């Protein structure tokens, strides 16, 4: 049968099913296949916090969205063009996100009376007119998979589990994806059980062949590669990129990297990834709790390593006393906060940007630290390097604010030339620095950076007092002198305030915009896509994005005052907007949501259009 081939410039696909249906694996494999073709990619995994939520229920739905295109894209897409629904719950949970005319591939085997009743369907939506506005493709995924594996030596249960591979094979055919890497992946994943390798490969091929031979799918689609800068690319998640950034920081500084971590969603993957890189000087310790993890990391820094601790919001709260100790000791420490929806346990697998206030102010006393935030999954690599640079150069804790959206999302990453990365080498104190040539002054500062000497314990002649009590200037002796305390507090603050960070850059193509959209962290993609949409309609709008949140760029005040309106979208209730108002007396307009989901480009575009009308 000859199938029509249609060219598309972009597609958004969402795989959805029970948390045990393998949707994250299916989406990840489709993304890997797509990366091989050279498309630009952005992904959005979305899954429940429970390890195995009740089967067939709305809370148990797990989904993976992938957006791929033949041009530069900034988000995982607002609305799927294709929904693969493995059961009624997956259909009901995701139907509202679909535009009219979208394709829906449904696993008809799961549309039983019992499964329909679980999600409140009185009748099957496949039999009434409720899906009339969509292109529905009924496919008996489960029974066809079981039939395809009838000759294989696997149980019926294992055969049914392979239905996600049937779906992956069908979608891979439908969008002309290469599949050799998926077959190799299955061989590695099930290497200990050859019968499962054969079964899953057979299920994948059955899905591919079904697409090739059935009348239900008469069109096959192609999306050409995107035009990208020359070089070697790999698809990477934010957590993986951040991990490799820390590895690179160790290599470029010549220091061992020590990670003290306690497992917590959504930061645990950093611990998993870094544990693979012992040969590159990385030591990982899974501690018994968050406090022990940061204490060990600070101890490693005291001993001459790059100390790192990773966590999410609840863990930062527990680590705050030790972060204050690091401020007093003036030692380098990188604290990675992969933000999630709070407060308390909150929604562990959903995203939010609500830890900014805690990062800036969440310690007792005057305890300023540097704060930076990556804007995308691949940018996590460079943000980790920058966090390490600041920590090592200025002997300070640095809070790196990632979030669940950036951490688990993925995109193509251009592998950098290692020699082009910043030189992070440090000089340890090696001899007394007092005027008499015999005294070591642990708080005698570098006049340019205000950093104190970093003396590795055991260095002869450099013995000095350590601890959380206030230190005397230069000598480091315990001091309760009021004037000294005032001086040390102001000096620690000045050390952060005077860190030179790059000026904020403004994207204002026509130079005549009256409205500036200011963002930070993971709002970069949705804001950029919204501004792009407005400009394509002839509307002028400027965009600026902050990586450094403490200290703020020196030119930020001038930039803000250059526009009549400043709009700040945030996934919190206006934390950056409060900082901007207080610091620059600019009446910034906040646009805030805390739904556990990233902004869509469409909602931001609609909001900004209203702002533009009123300028």
Residue pairs with C-beta under 8 A, 6 or more apart in sequence:
1 212
1 213
1 215
3 212
3 217
3 218
3 219
3 220
4 218
4 219
4 220
5 176
5 219
5 220
5 221
5 222
6 219
6 220
6 221
6 222
7 221
7 222
7 223
7 224
8 221
8 222
8 223
9 69
9 70
9 71
9 223
10 67
10 68
10 69
10 70
10 71
10 73
10 77
10 223
11 67
11 68
11 69
11 81
11 82
11 175
11 221
11 223
12 65
12 66
12 67
12 76
12 77
12 78
12 79
12 80
12 81
12 82
13 30
13 65
13 66
13 80
13 81
13 82
13 83
13 84
13 171
13 175
14 63
14 64
14 65
14 66
14 80
14 82
14 83
14 84
14 94
14 97
15 23
15 26
15 27
15 30
15 63
15 64
15 65
15 84
15 164
15 167
15 171
16 23
16 61
16 62
16 63
16 64
16 83
16 84
16 85
16 86
16 90
16 91
16 93
16 94
17 23
17 61
17 62
17 63
17 84
17 85
17 86
17 87
17 90
17 107
17 164
18 53
18 55
18 56
18 60
18 61
18 62
18 86
18 87
18 89
18 90
19 47
19 48
19 50
19 51
19 52
19 53
19 60
19 61
19 62
20 52
20 55
21 62
21 86
21 87
21 163
21 164
22 161
22 164
23 47
23 62
23 63
23 64
23 86
23 164
24 45
24 47
24 62
24 64
25 164
26 64
26 164
26 165
26 167
26 168
27 43
27 45
27 64
27 65
27 66
28 64
29 168
29 182
29 185
30 66
30 168
30 171
30 172
30 177
31 41
31 43
31 66
31 235
31 410
32 181
32 182
32 185
32 235
33 172
33 177
33 178
33 179
33 181
33 182
34 41
34 66
34 68
34 175
34 177
35 41
35 233
35 234
35 235
35 412
36 178
36 181
37 177
37 178
37 223
37 225
38 225
38 226
38 228
38 233
39 68
39 69
39 70
39 223
39 224
39 225
39 226
40 68
40 69
40 70
40 71
40 72
40 73
40 226
40 228
40 411
40 412
41 66
41 67
41 68
41 73
41 235
41 410
41 411
41 412
42 66
42 67
42 73
42 74
42 75
42 76
42 77
42 409
42 410
42 411
42 525
43 64
43 65
43 66
43 67
43 76
43 409
43 410
43 411
44 64
44 65
44 66
44 76
44 77
44 405
44 409
44 598
45 63
45 64
45 65
45 408
45 409
46 62
46 63
46 64
46 65
46 349
46 597
47 62
47 63
47 349
48 59
48 60
48 61
48 62
48 349
49 265
49 347
49 348
49 349
50 59
50 60
52 60
53 59
53 60
54 60
56 87
56 88
56 89
56 110
56 114
56 115
56 118
56 119
57 89
57 118
57 119
58 89
58 92
58 93
58 119
60 89
61 89
61 90
61 93
61 94
63 90
63 93
63 94
65 76
65 77
65 80
66 76
67 73
67 75
67 76
67 77
68 223
69 223
69 226
70 223
70 224
70 225
70 226
70 227
71 226
71 227
72 226
72 228
73 529
74 524
74 525
74 526
74 528
74 529
74 532
74 601
75 525
75 526
75 529
75 598
75 600
75 601
76 409
76 598
78 600
78 601
78 602
79 97
79 98
79 99
79 102
79 602
80 94
80 97
80 98
80 102
81 99
81 102
81 103
82 102
82 103
82 104
82 105
82 171
83 90
83 91
83 94
83 95
83 98
83 102
83 103
83 104
83 105
84 105
84 167
84 171
85 91
85 94
85 104
85 105
85 106
85 107
86 107
86 110
86 141
86 163
86 164
86 167
87 107
87 110
87 111
87 115
88 110
88 111
88 115
88 116
88 118
88 119
88 121
88 124
88 125
89 115
89 118
89 119
91 104
91 106
91 125
92 119
92 120
92 121
98 104
98 134
100 133
100 134
101 133
101 134
101 135
102 134
102 135
103 134
103 135
103 137
104 131
104 134
104 135
104 136
104 137
105 137
105 139
105 167
105 170
105 171
106 126
106 136
106 137
106 138
106 139
107 139
107 140
107 141
107 142
107 163
107 167
108 126
108 138
108 139
108 140
108 141
109 140
109 141
109 142
109 143
110 142
111 124
111 126
116 122
116 123
116 124
125 131
126 136
126 138
137 216
137 217
138 216
139 170
139 210
139 216
141 163
141 166
141 167
142 160
142 163
144 166
144 206
144 210
145 159
145 160
145 162
145 163
145 165
145 166
145 203
145 206
146 156
146 159
146 160
148 166
148 202
148 203
148 206
149 159
149 162
149 199
149 202
149 203
152 159
152 195
152 198
152 199
152 202
153 195
154 162
154 195
154 196
154 199
158 196
158 199
159 199
159 203
162 199
162 200
162 202
162 203
163 203
165 186
165 200
165 201
165 203
165 204
165 207
166 203
166 204
166 206
166 207
166 210
167 207
168 182
168 204
168 207
169 179
169 203
169 204
169 205
169 206
169 207
169 208
169 209
169 210
169 211
170 207
170 208
170 210
170 211
170 217
171 177
171 207
172 178
172 179
172 182
172 204
172 207
172 208
173 207
173 208
173 211
173 212
173 220
174 211
174 217
174 220
174 221
175 220
175 221
175 222
175 223
176 220
176 221
176 222
176 223
179 204
179 208
182 204
183 201
183 204
186 197
186 200
186 201
186 204
187 197
187 201
190 196
190 197
190 200
191 197
211 217
211 220
228 412
228 414
229 414
231 414
231 415
232 414
232 415
233 412
233 413
233 414
233 415
234 412
234 413
234 415
235 410
235 411
235 412
235 413
236 244
236 377
236 378
236 381
236 410
236 411
236 412
236 413
237 269
237 377
237 407
237 408
237 409
237 410
238 374
238 376
238 377
238 378
238 380
238 402
238 406
238 407
238 408
238 409
238 410
239 266
239 267
239 269
239 270
239 273
239 338
239 380
239 402
239 407
239 408
240 269
240 273
241 377
241 378
241 379
241 380
241 381
241 384
241 413
242 270
242 336
242 374
242 380
242 381
242 383
242 384
242 400
242 402
242 407
243 269
243 270
243 273
243 274
243 277
243 384
244 273
244 381
244 384
245 380
245 381
245 382
245 383
245 384
245 385
245 388
246 257
246 259
246 270
246 274
246 282
246 306
246 308
246 334
246 384
246 388
247 257
247 274
247 277
247 280
247 282
248 381
248 384
248 385
248 418
248 421
249 257
249 306
249 384
249 385
249 388
249 389
249 424
250 256
250 257
250 280
250 281
250 282
250 306
251 280
251 281
251 418
252 385
252 418
252 421
252 422
252 423
252 424
252 425
253 306
253 388
253 392
253 424
253 425
253 426
254 425
255 281
255 304
255 305
255 306
255 392
255 426
256 281
256 282
256 283
256 300
256 305
256 306
257 274
257 281
257 282
257 283
257 305
257 306
257 308
258 282
258 283
258 284
258 285
258 296
258 297
258 300
258 301
258 305
258 306
258 307
258 308
259 270
259 271
259 274
259 282
259 283
259 284
259 285
259 297
259 308
259 309
259 310
260 285
260 287
260 292
260 293
260 294
260 295
260 296
260 297
260 300
260 307
260 308
260 309
261 267
261 268
261 270
261 271
261 284
261 285
261 286
261 287
261 293
261 309
261 310
261 311
262 286
262 287
262 288
262 289
262 290
262 292
262 293
262 311
262 315
263 271
263 286
264 290
264 311
264 312
264 314
264 315
265 312
265 340
265 348
265 349
266 312
266 338
266 340
266 348
266 349
266 404
266 407
266 408
267 310
267 311
267 312
267 315
267 336
267 337
267 338
267 407
269 407
269 408
270 310
270 336
270 338
271 284
271 286
271 310
274 282
274 284
275 282
275 284
283 300
283 305
285 293
285 296
287 293
287 296
289 318
290 311
290 314
290 315
290 318
290 319
291 318
291 319
291 321
291 322
293 309
293 311
293 315
293 319
294 309
294 319
294 322
294 323
294 333
294 335
295 322
296 307
297 307
297 308
297 309
297 333
298 307
298 322
298 325
298 326
298 329
298 331
298 333
299 307
300 306
300 307
301 307
301 326
301 331
301 332
301 333
302 329
302 331
302 457
302 466
303 456
303 457
304 428
304 454
304 456
304 457
306 332
306 334
306 388
306 391
306 392
307 331
307 332
307 333
307 334
308 333
308 334
308 335
308 336
309 319
309 333
309 334
309 335
309 336
310 335
310 336
310 338
311 319
311 335
311 336
311 337
311 338
312 337
312 338
312 339
312 340
312 348
313 337
313 339
313 340
313 342
313 343
313 346
313 354
313 355
313 358
314 342
314 344
314 345
315 337
316 335
316 337
316 355
316 358
316 359
316 362
316 399
317 358
317 362
319 335
320 358
320 362
320 363
320 364
321 363
321 364
323 333
323 335
323 363
323 367
323 369
323 397
323 399
324 363
324 364
324 365
324 367
324 468
325 468
326 333
326 396
326 397
327 363
327 367
327 368
327 369
327 396
327 397
327 492
328 367
328 468
328 470
328 471
329 466
329 467
329 468
330 395
330 396
330 443
330 451
330 452
330 492
330 495
331 395
331 454
332 388
332 391
332 392
332 395
332 396
332 397
332 398
332 454
333 391
333 396
333 397
333 398
334 384
334 387
334 388
334 391
334 397
334 398
334 400
335 397
335 398
335 399
335 400
336 384
336 387
336 400
336 402
337 355
337 359
337 399
337 400
337 401
337 402
338 402
338 403
338 404
338 407
339 351
339 352
339 353
339 354
339 355
339 401
339 402
339 403
339 404
340 346
340 347
340 348
340 349
340 350
340 351
340 352
340 403
340 404
341 347
341 348
341 350
341 351
341 352
341 354
341 404
341 594
341 596
342 352
342 354
342 355
346 352
347 596
349 404
350 404
350 596
350 597
351 403
351 404
351 405
351 522
351 571
351 596
351 597
351 598
352 403
352 404
352 571
352 572
352 594
352 596
353 401
353 403
353 520
353 521
353 522
353 523
353 570
353 571
353 572
353 575
354 571
354 572
354 573
354 575
354 594
355 401
356 371
356 401
356 520
356 549
356 572
356 575
356 576
356 579
357 575
359 369
359 371
359 399
359 401
359 549
359 550
360 371
360 549
360 550
360 579
363 369
365 489
366 489
366 492
366 493
367 492
368 492
368 493
368 496
368 497
368 550
369 396
369 397
369 398
369 399
369 496
369 550
370 387
370 390
370 391
370 394
370 396
370 397
370 398
370 399
370 496
370 499
370 548
370 550
370 551
371 398
371 399
371 400
371 401
371 548
371 549
371 550
372 383
372 386
372 387
372 390
372 398
372 399
372 400
372 401
372 547
372 548
372 549
373 383
373 400
373 401
373 402
373 520
373 521
373 546
373 547
373 549
374 380
374 382
374 383
374 384
374 400
374 402
374 406
374 521
374 522
374 547
375 406
375 520
375 521
375 522
375 524
375 525
375 545
375 547
376 406
376 409
376 411
376 522
376 524
376 525
377 406
377 407
377 409
377 410
377 411
377 413
378 411
378 412
378 413
378 414
379 406
379 547
380 402
380 406
380 407
381 413
381 416
383 400
383 402
383 547
384 400
385 421
385 422
385 424
386 547
387 398
387 400
388 398
388 424
389 422
389 424
390 396
390 398
390 499
391 397
391 398
392 424
392 426
393 426
393 449
393 451
394 449
394 450
394 451
394 495
394 496
394 499
395 451
395 452
395 454
395 495
396 451
396 495
396 496
401 521
401 549
402 521
403 521
403 522
403 571
405 522
405 598
406 521
406 522
426 454
428 453
428 454
428 455
428 456
428 459
429 440
429 453
429 454
429 455
429 456
429 459
429 462
430 459
430 462
431 461
431 462
432 438
432 439
432 440
432 461
432 462
433 439
433 440
433 441
433 444
433 453
434 440
434 441
434 444
438 461
440 453
440 455
440 461
440 462
440 463
440 464
441 453
441 474
441 475
441 476
442 452
442 453
442 455
442 462
442 464
442 465
442 471
442 475
442 476
443 452
443 471
443 472
443 473
443 474
443 475
443 476
444 452
444 453
444 474
445 451
445 452
445 491
446 452
449 495
450 491
450 494
450 495
450 498
451 495
455 462
455 464
464 476
465 471
465 476
465 477
465 478
467 478
469 478
470 478
470 479
470 480
470 484
470 485
470 488
471 477
471 478
471 479
471 488
472 478
472 479
472 481
472 484
473 484
473 487
473 488
473 491
479 485
496 550
496 551
497 551
498 551
499 551
500 554
501 547
501 548
501 551
501 552
501 553
501 554
502 547
502 548
502 553
503 553
503 554
503 555
504 544
504 545
504 546
504 553
504 555
504 556
504 559
505 544
506 516
506 542
506 543
506 544
506 559
507 528
507 531
507 542
507 543
507 544
508 516
508 540
508 542
508 543
509 535
510 540
512 540
513 540
513 541
513 542
513 563
514 540
514 563
514 564
514 565
514 612
514 615
515 540
515 541
515 542
515 563
515 564
515 565
515 566
515 567
515 608
515 611
515 612
515 615
516 541
516 542
516 543
516 544
516 559
516 560
516 562
516 563
516 565
516 566
516 567
517 527
517 530
517 531
517 541
517 542
517 543
517 544
517 566
517 567
517 568
517 569
517 604
517 608
518 544
518 545
518 546
518 560
518 566
518 567
518 568
518 576
518 580
518 588
519 527
519 543
519 544
519 545
519 546
519 568
519 569
519 570
520 545
520 546
520 547
520 549
520 570
520 576
522 571
522 598
523 569
523 570
523 571
523 598
523 599
524 545
525 598
526 569
526 598
526 599
526 600
526 601
526 604
527 543
527 545
527 569
527 599
527 604
528 543
529 601
529 604
529 605
530 601
530 602
530 604
530 605
530 608
531 541
531 542
531 543
531 608
533 601
533 602
533 605
534 541
534 605
534 608
534 609
534 612
535 541
539 609
539 612
541 608
541 612
542 563
544 559
546 552
546 553
546 556
546 576
549 576
549 579
552 583
556 584
557 583
557 584
557 586
560 566
560 580
560 584
560 586
560 588
561 584
561 586
564 615
565 589
565 611
565 615
566 580
566 586
566 587
566 588
566 589
567 588
567 589
567 590
567 591
567 607
567 608
567 611
568 574
568 576
568 577
568 580
568 588
568 589
568 590
568 591
569 590
569 591
569 592
569 599
569 604
569 607
570 576
570 577
570 590
570 591
570 592
571 592
571 593
571 594
571 598
571 599
572 592
572 594
573 590
573 592
573 594
574 590
574 592
577 588
577 589
577 590
580 586
580 588
581 587
581 588
589 611
591 604
591 607
593 599
